[in-house]
Amino acid sequence: MHDPAAAPLHVLFICRQNRRRSATAERIFAKHPSLDVRSAGTEFGALVVVNERMLEWADVIFTMDHHQKRALDKSFPSNVAGPKIICLDIADRYLFLDPELVRLLEERATPHIDRLLSKS
């Protein structure tokens, strides 16, 4: 079980523009006391563009779909974050804080987060 006094689990959510899916994920998971959550996008013009420092910082990286994984591989070919990346398979069709998006994020990310917290 994760000790709340221990360092928080660093969680990074990534989508294309960091305006809807990953921004929603950051908003809902940032409330968790054992998590330090950030979000970013892979495309130029994203609200926050992902960088190598973010990838190194993260304990786990959630991409919304496989496009982000390919974009990370292309932009950061020497990056060793590969094993930390989990694809949530959430299509780019939801608005920021859309209730269905929130449900999918909680349903798909929470089991991974709980597993990682139980290991620390």
C-alpha positions as CSV (number, residue, x, y, z in Angstrom):
1,M,0.0,0.0,0.0
2,H,1.3,3.5,-0.9
3,D,2.5,5.5,2.1
4,P,0.9,9.0,1.9
5,A,4.1,10.4,3.5
6,A,6.1,8.9,0.7
7,A,6.9,10.8,-2.5
8,P,3.8,11.0,-4.8
9,L,3.5,8.9,-7.9
10,H,4.3,11.0,-10.9
11,V,1.6,10.6,-13.5
12,L,1.7,12.2,-17.0
13,F,-1.3,12.2,-19.3
14,I,-0.7,12.9,-23.0
15,C,-3.0,13.6,-25.9
16,R,-2.5,15.7,-29.1
17,Q,-3.4,19.3,-28.1
18,N,-3.6,19.0,-24.3
19,R,-6.9,20.8,-24.3
20,R,-9.6,18.1,-23.8
21,R,-8.6,14.5,-23.0
22,S,-5.2,14.9,-21.1
23,A,-6.4,18.2,-19.6
24,T,-9.5,16.5,-18.2
25,A,-7.4,13.6,-16.9
26,E,-5.0,16.0,-15.1
27,R,-8.0,17.8,-13.6
28,I,-9.7,14.7,-12.2
29,F,-6.6,12.8,-11.0
30,A,-4.8,15.8,-9.5
31,K,-7.2,15.6,-6.6
32,H,-5.7,12.3,-5.5
33,P,-3.4,12.9,-2.5
34,S,-0.8,10.3,-3.5
35,L,-0.4,11.5,-7.1
36,D,1.5,14.4,-8.7
37,V,-0.2,14.8,-12.1
38,R,0.7,16.7,-15.2
39,S,-0.6,16.7,-18.8
40,A,0.8,17.6,-22.2
41,G,0.3,17.3,-25.9
42,T,2.4,15.9,-28.7
43,E,1.5,18.5,-31.4
44,F,2.9,21.9,-32.0
45,G,0.4,24.3,-30.6
46,A,-0.6,22.1,-27.7
47,L,-1.4,24.0,-24.5
48,V,1.7,22.4,-23.0
49,V,4.0,20.5,-25.4
50,V,5.5,17.3,-24.0
51,N,9.3,17.4,-23.5
52,E,12.0,14.9,-22.6
53,R,12.2,16.2,-19.0
54,M,8.5,15.4,-18.5
55,L,9.1,11.9,-19.8
56,E,12.0,11.4,-17.4
57,W,9.9,12.9,-14.5
58,A,7.0,10.5,-14.9
59,D,6.6,7.2,-13.2
60,V,3.8,6.3,-15.6
61,I,2.7,7.9,-18.8
62,F,-0.8,7.5,-20.1
63,T,-1.4,8.2,-23.8
64,M,-5.0,8.6,-25.0
65,D,-4.5,6.7,-28.2
66,H,-1.7,5.0,-30.2
67,H,-1.0,8.2,-32.2
68,Q,0.7,9.7,-29.1
69,K,2.9,6.7,-28.6
70,R,4.1,6.9,-32.2
71,A,4.6,10.7,-31.8
72,L,6.7,10.1,-28.7
73,D,8.8,7.4,-30.4
74,K,9.4,9.8,-33.4
75,S,10.1,12.9,-31.3
76,F,12.2,11.2,-28.6
77,P,13.9,8.2,-30.3
78,S,16.5,7.7,-27.5
79,N,13.9,8.0,-24.8
80,V,13.7,5.1,-22.4
81,A,10.1,5.9,-21.3
82,G,8.7,3.1,-23.4
83,P,8.0,0.7,-20.6
84,K,6.2,3.4,-18.6
85,I,3.7,4.1,-21.4
86,I,0.2,2.8,-21.2
87,C,-2.3,3.5,-23.9
88,L,-5.9,4.2,-22.7
89,D,-7.5,3.8,-26.2
90,I,-9.7,6.9,-25.8
91,A,-10.7,8.5,-29.1
92,D,-10.4,12.2,-29.7
93,R,-14.1,13.0,-29.7
94,Y,-14.8,14.3,-26.2
95,L,-15.0,17.9,-24.9
96,F,-13.1,19.0,-21.8
97,L,-14.7,17.4,-18.7
98,D,-17.2,15.5,-20.8
99,P,-18.9,13.0,-18.3
100,E,-18.3,10.1,-20.6
101,L,-14.6,11.0,-20.9
102,V,-14.3,11.3,-17.1
103,R,-15.9,7.8,-16.8
104,L,-13.5,6.3,-19.4
105,L,-10.5,7.9,-17.8
106,E,-11.5,6.6,-14.3
107,E,-12.3,3.2,-15.6
108,R,-9.1,2.7,-17.7
109,A,-6.5,4.6,-15.7
110,T,-7.5,3.9,-12.1
111,P,-6.6,0.1,-12.1
112,H,-3.0,1.0,-13.3
113,I,-2.6,3.7,-10.8
114,D,-3.9,1.6,-8.0
115,R,-1.5,-1.2,-9.0
116,L,1.5,1.2,-9.0
117,L,0.5,2.7,-5.7
118,S,0.2,-0.7,-4.1
119,K,3.8,-1.4,-5.1
120,S,5.3,1.7,-3.6
